[in-house]
Amino acid sequence: MIRGGCLCGGVRYEISGDLSEMCYCHCQMCRRAHGTPFSNYVALNPRDRRYTRGEELIARYQSSAEAVRTFCSRCGSKLEFQTTKTPDEIWIVSGTFDDDPGIRSTSHIYVASKAPWFEITDDLKQYPEESD
């Protein structure tokens, strides 16, 4: 079981299933949404995430024709990303976890649009756009 939530504690969730992937995203939308040079997400089946508190506080933002991002309407914490390309998969912001997810990032995606002042210094795979 992995628990997590937003900054103010209004939104809380539990993950009971397997996490399929963790990656760093360098796309411009993630950078702007998080105010950081990249974001870090973990993929899972949406049926494996259960809100235990504050689901009514979750706001949704359609950031592109294919993608919706969620955040806490009270404190602004980013929570999830979902795309119509993979409806049976959500990407949860790993910074919202209370517990160790047991997996680590395996790649950097959208490096073609990374912040020009940020240097990737690890040996993880890098993809110009999405991973394969």
N, CA, C and O atoms as a MOPAC input file, in Angstrom:
PM7 MOZYME 1SCF
protein

 N      0.84800 1    -1.18200 1     0.00000 1
 C      0.00000 1     0.00000 1     0.00000 1
 C      0.89300 1     1.24500 1     0.00000 1
 O      1.83000 1     1.35700 1     0.79000 1
 N      0.58300 1     2.15900 1    -0.89100 1
 C      1.27200 1     3.44100 1    -0.93800 1
 C      0.23700 1     4.50900 1    -0.64500 1
 O     -0.82900 1     4.54300 1    -1.26100 1
 N      0.55600 1     5.37600 1     0.29300 1
 C     -0.34400 1     6.46900 1     0.64700 1
 C      0.25400 1     7.78500 1     0.16100 1
 O      1.46500 1     7.90700 1    -0.02300 1
 N     -0.61600 1     8.75600 1    -0.04100 1
 C     -0.13700 1    10.06300 1    -0.43700 1
 C     -1.23400 1    11.09800 1    -0.37200 1
 O     -2.37400 1    10.80400 1    -0.01200 1
 N     -0.86500 1    12.32500 1    -0.73000 1
 C     -1.84500 1    13.39700 1    -0.71600 1
 C     -1.22300 1    14.72800 1    -1.06500 1
 O     -0.04300 1    14.82400 1    -1.40400 1
 N     -2.04100 1    15.74100 1    -0.97400 1
 C     -1.62500 1    17.09100 1    -1.34600 1
 C     -0.95200 1    17.80800 1    -0.17300 1
 O     -0.87200 1    17.26900 1     0.93000 1
 N     -0.47900 1    19.00600 1    -0.42000 1
 C      0.23300 1    19.80100 1     0.57500 1
 C     -0.62100 1    20.13100 1     1.79000 1
 O     -0.14900 1    20.03300 1     2.92200 1
 N     -1.87900 1    20.52100 1     1.56900 1
 C     -2.72100 1    20.92000 1     2.69800 1
 C     -3.34600 1    19.72700 1     3.42400 1
 O     -3.91700 1    19.88900 1     4.50300 1
 N     -3.24200 1    18.53500 1     2.84200 1
 C     -3.81700 1    17.34200 1     3.46300 1
 C     -5.29100 1    17.15000 1     3.15600 1
 O     -5.90300 1    16.19300 1     3.62800 1
 N     -5.86500 1    18.04700 1     2.37200 1
 C     -7.27700 1    17.92000 1     2.03300 1
 C     -7.57700 1    16.73300 1     1.14400 1
 O     -8.63100 1    16.10900 1     1.27300 1
 N     -6.65000 1    16.41000 1     0.23300 1
 C     -6.80200 1    15.25000 1    -0.65500 1
 C     -5.85300 1    14.16200 1    -0.18100 1
 O     -4.65800 1    14.40000 1    -0.00600 1
 N     -6.39000 1    12.97500 1     0.02500 1
 C     -5.59300 1    11.81500 1     0.42700 1
 C     -5.98200 1    10.64000 1    -0.46100 1
 O     -7.13700 1    10.51900 1    -0.87000 1
 N     -5.01300 1     9.77600 1    -0.75700 1
 C     -5.28200 1     8.60700 1    -1.58800 1
 C     -4.44500 1     7.42500 1    -1.12800 1
 O     -3.48200 1     7.57200 1    -0.37500 1
 N     -4.84000 1     6.25200 1    -1.60100 1
 C     -4.09400 1     5.01000 1    -1.39000 1
 C     -3.96400 1     4.29100 1    -2.72600 1
 O     -4.88800 1     4.28800 1    -3.53900 1
 N     -2.81100 1     3.69000 1    -2.93600 1
 C     -2.56800 1     2.87600 1    -4.12700 1
 C     -2.36000 1     1.44800 1    -3.66200 1
 O     -1.51500 1     1.17800 1    -2.80800 1
 N     -3.13800 1     0.53200 1    -4.23200 1
 C     -3.04700 1    -0.86300 1    -3.80600 1
 C     -2.44300 1    -1.76700 1    -4.87100 1
 O     -2.06200 1    -2.89700 1    -4.56400 1
 N     -2.34700 1    -1.30800 1    -6.09800 1
 C     -1.85200 1    -2.15500 1    -7.18200 1
 C     -0.39800 1    -1.90600 1    -7.51100 1
 O      0.30400 1    -1.15600 1    -6.83300 1
 N      0.02900 1    -2.55900 1    -8.57100 1
 C      1.40800 1    -2.43000 1    -9.02200 1
 C      1.62300 1    -1.13300 1    -9.77900 1
 O      0.75100 1    -0.67500 1   -10.51700 1
 N      2.78100 1    -0.55800 1    -9.58900 1
 C      3.19400 1     0.61400 1   -10.34400 1
 C      3.96900 1     0.10800 1   -11.54800 1
 O      4.85400 1    -0.73600 1   -11.40500 1
 N      3.64800 1     0.61300 1   -12.73500 1
 C      4.25200 1     0.04100 1   -13.93100 1
 C      5.49000 1     0.77500 1   -14.40900 1
 O      6.33300 1     0.17500 1   -15.07500 1
 N      5.62800 1     2.05400 1   -14.09100 1
 C      6.76100 1     2.81800 1   -14.61100 1
 C      6.89900 1     4.12100 1   -13.84000 1
 O      5.91300 1     4.68000 1   -13.35900 1
 N      8.12800 1     4.59800 1   -13.72700 1
 C      8.40300 1     5.91600 1   -13.16800 1
 C      9.34500 1     6.61500 1   -14.13400 1
 O     10.31200 1     6.01700 1   -14.60500 1
 N      9.06400 1     7.88100 1   -14.43300 1
 C      9.95600 1     8.60500 1   -15.34600 1
 C      9.96000 1    10.09400 1   -15.03800 1
 O      9.06600 1    10.62500 1   -14.38100 1
 N     11.00000 1    10.74100 1   -15.54000 1
 C     11.12500 1    12.19200 1   -15.46800 1
 C     10.59600 1    12.77300 1   -16.77500 1
 O     10.96500 1    12.30900 1   -17.85300 1
 N      9.73800 1    13.78100 1   -16.68800 1
 C      9.19700 1    14.41500 1   -17.88400 1
 C      9.71800 1    15.85100 1   -17.96900 1
 O      9.61500 1    16.62700 1   -17.01800 1
 N     10.27600 1    16.17800 1   -19.12400 1
 C     10.86200 1    17.49900 1   -19.34800 1
 C     10.03400 1    18.35900 1   -20.29900 1
 O     10.53100 1    19.38000 1   -20.77500 1
 N      8.78800 1    17.98200 1   -20.59400 1
 C      7.97800 1    18.77000 1   -21.53100 1
 C      7.68400 1    20.14900 1   -20.92800 1
 O      7.69700 1    20.33200 1   -19.71100 1
 N      7.42800 1    21.08000 1   -21.79300 1
 C      7.19000 1    22.45100 1   -21.35400 1
 C      5.95500 1    22.56000 1   -20.46400 1
 O      5.94300 1    23.35000 1   -19.52000 1
 N      4.91900 1    21.77800 1   -20.75200 1
 C      3.70900 1    21.84600 1   -19.92400 1
 C      3.99400 1    21.38200 1   -18.49800 1
 O      3.53800 1    22.01000 1   -17.54200 1
 N      4.74500 1    20.28600 1   -18.34500 1
 C      5.08500 1    19.81200 1   -16.99400 1
 C      5.95700 1    20.83000 1   -16.27100 1
 O      5.75900 1    21.10500 1   -15.08700 1
 N      6.92500 1    21.38500 1   -16.99800 1
 C      7.79600 1    22.38200 1   -16.37000 1
 C      6.98400 1    23.56600 1   -15.85400 1
 O      7.20200 1    24.03700 1   -14.73800 1
 N      6.06300 1    24.03400 1   -16.66000 1
 C      5.25800 1    25.18700 1   -16.24600 1
 C      4.26900 1    24.82400 1   -15.14100 1
 O      4.06900 1    25.60000 1   -14.20700 1
 N      3.66300 1    23.66800 1   -15.24200 1
 C      2.69700 1    23.24400 1   -14.21800 1
 C      3.34500 1    23.08200 1   -12.85000 1
 O      2.75100 1    23.42400 1   -11.82700 1
 N      4.57500 1    22.55400 1   -12.83700 1
 C      5.24800 1    22.27100 1   -11.56600 1
 C      6.18900 1    23.38100 1   -11.13000 1
 O      6.58300 1    23.43400 1    -9.96500 1
 N      6.56000 1    24.27800 1   -12.05700 1
 C      7.50400 1    25.33300 1   -11.71100 1
 C      8.90000 1    24.80500 1   -11.45000 1
 O      9.66500 1    25.39000 1   -10.68300 1
 N      9.22600 1    23.69200 1   -12.09500 1
 C     10.51600 1    23.02200 1   -11.91200 1
 C     11.07000 1    22.63100 1   -13.28200 1
 O     10.33400 1    22.67500 1   -14.26800 1
 N     12.35400 1    22.24700 1   -13.37100 1
 C     12.89700 1    21.87700 1   -14.67700 1
 C     12.35000 1    20.57100 1   -15.23800 1
 O     12.49900 1    20.31200 1   -16.43300 1
 N     11.72800 1    19.75100 1   -14.41600 1
 C     11.10200 1    18.50500 1   -14.86400 1
 C     10.12400 1    18.03900 1   -13.79900 1
 O     10.13400 1    18.52700 1   -12.66900 1
 N      9.28400 1    17.09300 1   -14.17200 1
 C      8.37300 1    16.47900 1   -13.21400 1
 C      8.71000 1    15.00000 1   -13.10700 1
 O      9.45800 1    14.46700 1   -13.92600 1
 N      8.16200 1    14.34600 1   -12.10400 1
 C      8.38400 1    12.92300 1   -11.93300 1
 C      7.03200 1    12.26500 1   -11.68600 1
 O      6.31200 1    12.61800 1   -10.75200 1
 N      6.70300 1    11.30100 1   -12.54300 1
 C      5.41100 1    10.63200 1   -12.48500 1
 C      5.57800 1     9.12200 1   -12.38200 1
 O      6.58800 1     8.55500 1   -12.79900 1
 N      4.55600 1     8.48900 1   -11.81400 1
 C      4.49600 1     7.03800 1   -11.71400 1
 C      3.19400 1     6.57800 1   -12.36500 1
 O      2.12600 1     7.12800 1   -12.09600 1
 N      3.29500 1     5.56100 1   -13.22800 1
 C      2.13400 1     5.04800 1   -13.95100 1
 C      1.47300 1     3.90500 1   -13.18900 1
 O      2.14200 1     3.07800 1   -12.57100 1
 N      0.14400 1     3.88100 1   -13.25000 1
 C     -0.62600 1     2.79000 1   -12.65400 1
 C     -2.00900 1     2.75500 1   -13.26400 1
 O     -2.41600 1     3.67000 1   -13.97900 1
 N     -2.71300 1     1.70200 1   -12.97500 1
 C     -4.09100 1     1.56400 1   -13.41300 1
 C     -4.96300 1     2.41900 1   -12.49200 1
 O     -4.81300 1     2.33800 1   -11.27300 1
 N     -5.87300 1     3.23700 1   -13.03800 1
 C     -6.69200 1     4.09400 1   -12.16700 1
 C     -7.54900 1     3.32300 1   -11.16300 1
 O     -7.92200 1     3.87100 1   -10.12500 1
 N     -7.86000 1     2.08100 1   -11.45200 1
 C     -8.63900 1     1.26900 1   -10.50000 1
 C     -7.83700 1     0.94500 1    -9.24100 1
 O     -8.40600 1     0.55300 1    -8.22300 1
 N     -6.51800 1     1.10900 1    -9.31400 1
 C     -5.66600 1     0.78700 1    -8.16700 1
 C     -5.43500 1     1.97800 1    -7.23600 1
 O     -4.75300 1     1.84700 1    -6.22000 1
 N     -6.00100 1     3.14000 1    -7.57900 1
 C     -5.91400 1     4.32600 1    -6.72800 1
 C     -7.28200 1     4.63200 1    -6.16300 1
 O     -8.27100 1     4.69800 1    -6.89300 1
 N     -7.32700 1     4.81700 1    -4.85800 1
 C     -8.59800 1     5.11200 1    -4.17500 1
 C     -8.41300 1     6.36600 1    -3.33000 1
 O     -7.48200 1     6.45800 1    -2.53000 1
 N     -9.30800 1     7.32600 1    -3.51800 1
 C     -9.27400 1     8.52400 1    -2.68800 1
 C     -9.88100 1     8.20500 1    -1.33800 1
 O    -10.95900 1     7.61600 1    -1.26500 1
 N     -9.20300 1     8.58700 1    -0.27000 1
 C     -9.70100 1     8.34900 1     1.07900 1
 C    -10.23700 1     9.63300 1     1.71000 1
 O    -10.92600 1     9.59700 1     2.72900 1
 N     -9.90800 1    10.77000 1     1.08700 1
 C    -10.40900 1    12.05300 1     1.59400 1
 C    -10.25000 1    13.11400 1     0.50900 1
 O     -9.27000 1    13.11200 1    -0.23500 1
 N    -11.20800 1    14.00500 1     0.42700 1
 C    -11.07600 1    15.21100 1    -0.36700 1
 C    -11.26200 1    15.10800 1    -1.86100 1
 O    -10.81700 1    15.99300 1    -2.59200 1
 N    -11.90000 1    14.06200 1    -2.34000 1
 C    -12.08700 1    13.94300 1    -3.78900 1
 C    -12.83000 1    15.15600 1    -4.35600 1
 O    -12.63200 1    15.53100 1    -5.51100 1
 N    -13.67500 1    15.75500 1    -3.54100 1
 C    -14.41500 1    16.94300 1    -3.99800 1
 C    -13.51100 1    18.17300 1    -4.17300 1
 O    -13.91500 1    19.15100 1    -4.80200 1
 N    -12.30900 1    18.12800 1    -3.62900 1
 C    -11.35400 1    19.24100 1    -3.76700 1
 C    -10.53700 1    19.16800 1    -5.05600 1
 O     -9.83000 1    20.11500 1    -5.39900 1
 N    -10.63400 1    18.04700 1    -5.76700 1
 C     -9.81700 1    17.86300 1    -6.96100 1
 C    -10.37600 1    18.67100 1    -8.12400 1
 O    -11.54100 1    18.53900 1    -8.49800 1
 N     -9.51100 1    19.50900 1    -8.68200 1
 C     -9.86800 1    20.29300 1    -9.86600 1
 C     -9.16200 1    19.67300 1   -11.06400 1
 O     -8.11200 1    19.04400 1   -10.93000 1
 N     -9.75600 1    19.86000 1   -12.23000 1
 C     -9.20400 1    19.29400 1   -13.45900 1
 C     -8.90000 1    20.40200 1   -14.44700 1
 O     -9.65300 1    21.36700 1   -14.57500 1
 N     -7.78100 1    20.24800 1   -15.14500 1
 C     -7.39300 1    21.20600 1   -16.16600 1
 C     -7.05400 1    20.45900 1   -17.44600 1
 O     -6.16200 1    19.61000 1   -17.45300 1
 N     -7.75100 1    20.76500 1   -18.51800 1
 C     -7.50100 1    20.15100 1   -19.82400 1
 C     -6.30800 1    20.89200 1   -20.42800 1
 O     -6.47100 1    21.95600 1   -21.02300 1
 N     -5.10600 1    20.32300 1   -20.27200 1
 C     -3.88800 1    21.01400 1   -20.70400 1
 C     -3.60300 1    20.85500 1   -22.19400 1
 O     -2.80300 1    21.60300 1   -22.75600 1
 N     -4.24600 1    19.89300 1   -22.83100 1
 C     -4.14500 1    19.71900 1   -24.28600 1
 C     -5.37400 1    18.92800 1   -24.73100 1
 O     -6.18600 1    18.51600 1   -23.90300 1
 N     -5.50400 1    18.72200 1   -26.02100 1
 C     -6.66500 1    17.98000 1   -26.53300 1
 C     -6.71200 1    16.56000 1   -25.97600 1
 O     -7.79500 1    15.99400 1   -25.83000 1
 N     -5.55100 1    15.97500 1   -25.66200 1
 C     -5.48700 1    14.58700 1   -25.19300 1
 C     -5.28800 1    14.43100 1   -23.69000 1
 O     -5.43400 1    13.32600 1   -23.16900 1
 N     -4.95800 1    15.50700 1   -22.98100 1
 C     -4.51700 1    15.33600 1   -21.58800 1
 C     -5.28500 1    16.19100 1   -20.58800 1
 O     -5.66800 1    17.32800 1   -20.86100 1
 N     -5.49300 1    15.58700 1   -19.41000 1
 C     -6.09500 1    16.27700 1   -18.27700 1
 C     -5.13600 1    16.16100 1   -17.10300 1
 O     -4.59700 1    15.08900 1   -16.82900 1
 N     -4.93200 1    17.26300 1   -16.42200 1
 C     -4.10400 1    17.30100 1   -15.21300 1
 C     -5.02000 1    17.62300 1   -14.03700 1
 O     -5.94900 1    18.42100 1   -14.16700 1
 N     -4.75900 1    17.00400 1   -12.89700 1
 C     -5.56200 1    17.28400 1   -11.71300 1
 C     -4.68300 1    17.91000 1   -10.64000 1
 O     -3.46800 1    17.71800 1   -10.60300 1
 N     -5.34300 1    18.66500 1    -9.77000 1
 C     -4.64700 1    19.33400 1    -8.67600 1
 C     -5.63600 1    19.62400 1    -7.56100 1
 O     -6.84700 1    19.61900 1    -7.78000 1
 N     -5.12400 1    19.87600 1    -6.37600 1
 C     -5.97800 1    20.23100 1    -5.24600 1
 C     -6.41900 1    21.68000 1    -5.43500 1
 O     -5.58800 1    22.56600 1    -5.63200 1
 N     -7.71800 1    21.91400 1    -5.37400 1
 C     -8.24700 1    23.26400 1    -5.56400 1
 C     -7.96800 1    24.17100 1    -4.37100 1
 O     -8.10600 1    25.39000 1    -4.47500 1
 N     -7.58000 1    23.59300 1    -3.24700 1
 C     -7.29500 1    24.39900 1    -2.06200 1
 C     -5.83600 1    24.85500 1    -2.03000 1
 O     -5.56600 1    26.04200 1    -1.84800 1
 N     -4.88900 1    23.91900 1    -2.20700 1
 C     -3.46500 1    24.27200 1    -2.06100 1
 C     -2.70100 1    24.29700 1    -3.37900 1
 O     -1.57300 1    24.78800 1    -3.42300 1
 N     -3.29000 1    23.78000 1    -4.45500 1
 C     -2.64400 1    23.81000 1    -5.76300 1
 C     -1.71200 1    22.65100 1    -6.05900 1
 O     -1.12400 1    22.60400 1    -7.14000 1
 N     -1.55900 1    21.71600 1    -5.13300 1
 C     -0.66200 1    20.57400 1    -5.37400 1
 C     -1.07200 1    19.81600 1    -6.62500 1
 O     -2.24700 1    19.49300 1    -6.80300 1
 N     -0.10700 1    19.53100 1    -7.49200 1
 C     -0.36200 1    18.72300 1    -8.68100 1
 C     -0.53100 1    17.28300 1    -8.22900 1
 O      0.19800 1    16.81200 1    -7.35600 1
 N     -1.49700 1    16.57600 1    -8.82500 1
 C     -1.79000 1    15.21500 1    -8.39700 1
 C     -1.59600 1    14.18400 1    -9.50200 1
 O     -0.84300 1    13.22700 1    -9.32700 1
 N     -2.26600 1    14.36600 1   -10.63800 1
 C     -2.25500 1    13.33500 1   -11.68000 1
 C     -2.23300 1    13.94200 1   -13.06900 1
 O     -2.49200 1    15.12700 1   -13.28400 1
 N     -1.91000 1    13.06700 1   -13.98800 1
 C     -1.93300 1    13.37300 1   -15.41600 1
 C     -2.55200 1    12.16200 1   -16.09400 1
 O     -2.17200 1    11.02700 1   -15.80600 1
 N     -3.50700 1    12.39600 1   -16.99400 1
 C     -4.08800 1    11.29100 1   -17.74500 1
 C     -4.27900 1    11.71800 1   -19.19400 1
 O     -4.67100 1    12.85000 1   -19.47500 1
 N     -3.99500 1    10.79500 1   -20.10800 1
 C     -4.13900 1    11.07100 1   -21.52300 1
 C     -5.14200 1    10.11100 1   -22.15300 1
 O     -5.27400 1     8.96500 1   -21.72400 1
 N     -5.83800 1    10.58700 1   -23.16500 1
 C     -6.79600 1     9.73500 1   -23.86700 1
 C     -6.09100 1     8.62700 1   -24.64700 1
 O     -6.72700 1     7.64900 1   -25.04000 1
 N     -4.79200 1     8.77000 1   -24.87300 1
 C     -4.01700 1     7.73900 1   -25.58500 1
 C     -3.96600 1     6.43900 1   -24.78700 1
 O     -3.93200 1     5.35400 1   -25.36700 1
 N     -3.96000 1     6.54900 1   -23.45200 1
 C     -3.89900 1     5.37400 1   -22.58100 1
 C     -4.93500 1     5.52100 1   -21.45900 1
 O     -4.57400 1     5.85600 1   -20.33100 1
 N     -6.21700 1     5.27300 1   -21.75600 1
 C     -7.26900 1     5.50000 1   -20.76200 1
 C     -7.20200 1     4.58000 1   -19.53800 1
 O     -7.77700 1     4.89900 1   -18.49700 1
 N     -6.51100 1     3.45300 1   -19.65200 1
 C     -6.38100 1     2.54500 1   -18.50500 1
 C     -5.10600 1     2.79400 1   -17.72700 1
 O     -4.58500 1     1.90000 1   -17.06100 1
 N     -4.60300 1     4.03000 1   -17.81600 1
 C     -3.36200 1     4.37700 1   -17.12000 1
 C     -3.44800 1     5.82700 1   -16.65000 1
 O     -3.86700 1     6.70900 1   -17.40000 1
 N     -3.04900 1     6.06200 1   -15.40800 1
 C     -2.88900 1     7.42100 1   -14.90800 1
 C     -1.45200 1     7.56500 1   -14.44900 1
 O     -0.78200 1     6.57800 1   -14.14400 1
 N     -0.99400 1     8.78200 1   -14.40400 1
 C      0.35900 1     9.10300 1   -13.94900 1
 C      0.22500 1     9.98600 1   -12.71900 1
 O     -0.26300 1    11.11200 1   -12.80800 1
 N      0.65800 1     9.47600 1   -11.57400 1
 C      0.56900 1    10.22300 1   -10.32200 1
 C      1.90300 1    10.90800 1   -10.06200 1
 O      2.96600 1    10.32800 1   -10.28200 1
 N      1.83300 1    12.15100 1    -9.59000 1
 C      3.03400 1    12.90400 1    -9.24500 1
 C      3.69200 1    12.23100 1    -8.03900 1
 O      3.09300 1    12.15300 1    -6.96600 1
 N      4.90800 1    11.75100 1    -8.21400 1
 C      5.57300 1    10.97800 1    -7.15600 1
 C      5.87600 1    11.81000 1    -5.91700 1
 O      6.01900 1    11.25900 1    -4.82500 1
 N      5.97600 1    13.11200 1    -6.06700 1
 C      6.23100 1    13.97500 1    -4.91500 1
 C      5.09200 1    14.00900 1    -3.92200 1
 O      5.25200 1    14.53500 1    -2.82000 1
 N      3.94600 1    13.45900 1    -4.28600 1
 C      2.80300 1    13.42400 1    -3.36600 1
 C      2.77400 1    12.15200 1    -2.52100 1
 O      1.90500 1    12.00700 1    -1.66100 1
 N      3.71200 1    11.22600 1    -2.75000 1
 C      3.74500 1     9.97100 1    -1.98900 1
 C      4.25200 1    10.19400 1    -0.56500 1
 O      5.19100 1    10.95800 1    -0.34200 1
 N      3.62400 1     9.52400 1     0.38700 1
 C      4.13700 1     9.44200 1     1.76000 1
 C      5.13400 1     8.29300 1     1.87200 1
 O      6.08900 1     8.35700 1     2.64600 1
 N      4.90100 1     7.25600 1     1.10000 1
 C      5.65200 1     6.01400 1     1.21700 1
 C      6.57300 1     5.81600 1     0.01500 1
 O      6.37600 1     6.41600 1    -1.04100 1
 N      7.57300 1     4.96900 1     0.19400 1
 C      8.47300 1     4.60900 1    -0.90200 1
 C      7.69700 1     3.76100 1    -1.90000 1
 O      7.14300 1     2.72800 1    -1.52200 1
 N      7.64400 1     4.17000 1    -3.16700 1
 C      6.87800 1     3.40100 1    -4.14200 1
 C      7.55000 1     2.08600 1    -4.53500 1
 O      6.91800 1     1.23400 1    -5.16000 1
 N      8.80400 1     1.91500 1    -4.18300 1
 C      9.48800 1     0.66100 1    -4.48300 1
 C     10.05900 1     0.58000 1    -5.88700 1
 O     10.70500 1    -0.40900 1    -6.23300 1
 N      9.83300 1     1.59700 1    -6.69800 1
 C     10.44500 1     1.64900 1    -8.03000 1
 C     11.16800 1     2.97900 1    -8.18200 1
 O     10.95300 1     3.90700 1    -7.40300 1
 N     12.01400 1     3.06100 1    -9.17700 1
 C     12.76900 1     4.28300 1    -9.44400 1
 C     12.61000 1     4.66600 1   -10.91500 1
 O     12.22400 1     3.84100 1   -11.74300 1
 N     12.90700 1     5.90600 1   -11.22300 1
 C     12.81000 1     6.36700 1   -12.60600 1
 C     13.76300 1     5.59500 1   -13.50000 1
 O     14.89700 1     5.29600 1   -13.12500 1
 N     13.27400 1     5.28100 1   -14.68900 1
 C     14.08400 1     4.54000 1   -15.65800 1
 C     14.43600 1     5.36600 1   -16.88300 1
 O     15.26300 1     4.95800 1   -17.69800 1
 N     13.79200 1     6.55400 1   -17.01500 1
 C     14.04900 1     7.34800 1   -18.22000 1
 C     13.68300 1     8.81000 1   -18.02600 1
 O     13.02700 1     9.20300 1   -17.06100 1
 N     14.14100 1     9.59200 1   -18.99100 1
 C     13.76500 1    10.99600 1   -19.14100 1
 C     13.00300 1    11.07700 1   -20.45700 1
 O     13.48400 1    10.60000 1   -21.48500 1
 N     11.80700 1    11.68400 1   -20.42900 1
 C     11.04000 1    11.83300 1   -21.66400 1
 C     10.91600 1    13.31700 1   -22.01800 1
 O     11.06400 1    14.19400 1   -21.16600 1
 N     10.64200 1    13.56800 1   -23.28600 1
 C     10.51900 1    14.92400 1   -23.83100 1
 C     11.77700 1    15.75700 1   -23.59600 1
 O     11.69400 1    16.95300 1   -23.31600 1
 N     12.92600 1    15.12800 1   -23.71100 1
 C     14.17900 1    15.87500 1   -23.52300 1
 C     14.43200 1    16.87200 1   -24.65100 1
 O     15.24300 1    17.78400 1   -24.48900 1
 N     13.75600 1    16.71700 1   -25.78900 1
 C     13.90300 1    17.69400 1   -26.87600 1
 C     13.38100 1    19.06700 1   -26.45100 1
 O     13.76300 1    20.08300 1   -27.03300 1
 N     12.51100 1    19.10300 1   -25.44100 1
 C     11.98500 1    20.38500 1   -24.97900 1
 C     12.39300 1    20.70100 1   -23.54200 1
 O     11.74000 1    21.50400 1   -22.87500 1
 N     13.46400 1    20.08000 1   -23.06200 1
 C     13.89800 1    20.33600 1   -21.68000 1
 C     14.37300 1    21.77100 1   -21.52600 1
 O     14.68600 1    22.44300 1   -22.50800 1
 N     14.42100 1    22.22600 1   -20.29300 1
 C     14.91200 1    23.57300 1   -19.99500 1
 C     16.36200 1    23.67500 1   -20.47000 1
 O     17.17700 1    22.82000 1   -20.12400 1
 N     16.69900 1    24.69000 1   -21.24700 1
 C     18.04700 1    24.77700 1   -21.80700 1
 C     19.13500 1    24.95600 1   -20.75600 1
 O     20.30400 1    24.67800 1   -21.02200 1
 N     18.76800 1    25.40900 1   -19.58800 1
 C     19.74600 1    25.62400 1   -18.52900 1
 C     19.90100 1    24.41600 1   -17.60100 1
 O     20.71100 1    24.44700 1   -16.67400 1
 N     19.12500 1    23.34900 1   -17.84800 1
 C     19.21200 1    22.15200 1   -17.01000 1
 C     20.00500 1    21.07000 1   -17.72800 1
 O     19.75100 1    20.77000 1   -18.89500 1
 N     20.96500 1    20.49100 1   -17.02200 1
 C     21.78300 1    19.42500 1   -17.59300 1
 C     21.41200 1    18.08900 1   -16.95300 1
 O     21.41100 1    17.96600 1   -15.72800 1
 N     21.10100 1    17.10400 1   -17.76700 1
 C     20.83100 1    15.75200 1   -17.28600 1
 C     22.17400 1    15.06800 1   -17.08900 1
 O     22.95400 1    14.94900 1   -18.03400 1
 N     22.44900 1    14.62100 1   -15.88000 1
 C     23.77300 1    14.07400 1   -15.58000 1
 C     23.76600 1    12.58700 1   -15.21100 1
 O     24.81300 1    12.03300 1   -14.87800 1
 N     22.60400 1    11.94100 1   -15.26700 1
 C     22.57100 1    10.50600 1   -14.95700 1
 C     22.65800 1     9.69300 1   -16.24800 1
 O     22.72700 1    10.25500 1   -17.34100 1
 N     22.65600 1     8.38200 1   -16.11200 1
 C     22.78600 1     7.48200 1   -17.25600 1
 C     21.45900 1     6.85300 1   -17.69500 1
 O     21.45600 1     5.86900 1   -18.43500 1
 N     20.34100 1     7.41300 1   -17.24900 1
 C     19.04600 1     6.85700 1   -17.64400 1
 C     18.78700 1     7.11500 1   -19.12200 1
 O     19.34300 1     8.04400 1   -19.70900 1
 N     17.93000 1     6.27600 1   -19.72000 1
 C     17.55700 1     6.46100 1   -21.12300 1
 C     16.92200 1     7.83400 1   -21.30200 1
 O     16.22900 1     8.33700 1   -20.41800 1
 N     17.17500 1     8.42500 1   -22.46200 1
 C     16.59100 1     9.71800 1   -22.80100 1
 C     15.82900 1     9.59800 1   -24.10300 1
 O     16.34500 1     9.05600 1   -25.08100 1
 N     14.60400 1    10.10000 1   -24.12300 1
 C     13.76100 1    10.07500 1   -25.30900 1
 C     13.41900 1    11.50700 1   -25.71400 1
 O     13.00400 1    12.30100 1   -24.87100 1
 N     13.58700 1    11.84500 1   -26.98400 1
 C     13.27000 1    13.19700 1   -27.44600 1
 C     11.80300 1    13.56000 1   -27.17500 1
 O     11.49700 1    14.70900 1   -26.85400 1
 N     10.90900 1    12.58900 1   -27.30300 1
 C      9.48200 1    12.80600 1   -27.04100 1
 C      9.05300 1    11.76100 1   -26.00500 1
 O      9.68400 1    11.64700 1   -24.95400 1
 N      8.00400 1    11.00900 1   -26.28200 1
 C      7.54700 1     9.96600 1   -25.36400 1
 C      8.48400 1     8.76800 1   -25.41600 1
 O      9.25100 1     8.60100 1   -26.36400 1
 N      8.40800 1     7.93900 1   -24.38100 1
 C      9.20500 1     6.70800 1   -24.38500 1
 C      8.56500 1     5.68000 1   -25.31400 1
 O      7.39300 1     5.80200 1   -25.66900 1
 N      9.32000 1     4.69300 1   -25.69500 1
 C      8.82300 1     3.64000 1   -26.58700 1
 C      7.96600 1     2.64300 1   -25.85400 1
 O      7.46900 1     1.69300 1   -26.45900 1

